[in-house]
Amino acid sequence: MGTTVELSDDLVERIEGHLEEDETIEEFLEELISIYEQEGRFLQEGA
């Protein structure tokens, strides 16, 4: 079961400006989160 996240129209437009050909917003966000996880940014929160 997935979770629905609502994005503002402005944010959607910004994201769409970074999508590669045939890439979905969901795929883009998954990749973005993977990059942040690999760099340890989530581990540094609250420090």
Buried (B, 14 or more C-beta within 10 A) or exposed (E): EEEEEEEEEEEEEEBEEEEEEEEEBEEBEEEEEEEEEEEEEEEEEEE
